[in-house]
């Protein structure tokens, strides 16, 4: 079983242009005729990732994340652009995973 996985974000012309304009064209990889960027999902982030994205599948055979929602991929792309790096999984999860959303804050009882 693979410890780390790759999230592959397929790039359209607009996203490719944004990366090039920001000087990040070195992050662009071409695979099967498609341009994409790859973001590592390290083992230490997988528990939180699984809670945040229940439909995503960590494919041990390919070492990739399958069924990653397009909306989440767009948010991950934005985080990559903000930080000018693909090593942003912890920052992405802080934005995407909000376990206390909609819950009341706990109050100390004394």
Residue pairs with C-beta under 8 A, 6 or more apart in sequence:
1 60
2 60
2 63
3 42
3 43
4 40
4 41
4 42
4 43
4 63
5 40
5 41
5 46
5 58
5 59
5 63
5 64
5 65
6 38
6 39
6 40
6 41
6 63
6 64
6 65
7 38
7 39
7 40
7 41
7 64
7 65
7 68
7 73
7 76
8 31
8 36
8 37
8 38
8 64
8 65
9 15
9 36
9 37
9 38
9 39
9 73
9 76
9 77
9 80
10 34
10 35
10 36
10 73
11 19
11 28
11 34
11 35
11 36
11 37
15 77
16 28
16 35
18 81
19 25
19 27
19 28
19 37
19 81
22 81
22 84
23 84
24 80
24 81
24 84
27 37
27 80
27 86
28 35
28 36
28 37
29 35
29 36
29 37
29 38
30 36
37 77
37 80
37 86
38 86
39 76
39 80
39 86
39 88
39 89
39 92
40 86
40 87
40 89
41 49
41 58
41 65
41 89
42 89
45 89
45 90
45 93
46 58
48 93
48 97
49 56
49 89
49 93
49 97
50 56
50 58
51 97
51 99
52 93
52 96
52 97
53 68
53 69
53 72
53 96
55 67
55 69
56 65
56 66
56 67
56 68
56 69
56 72
57 65
57 66
57 67
58 65
58 66
59 65
59 66
72 96
75 92
75 95
75 96
76 88
76 92
76 96
79 88
79 91
79 92
79 95
80 86
80 88
83 91
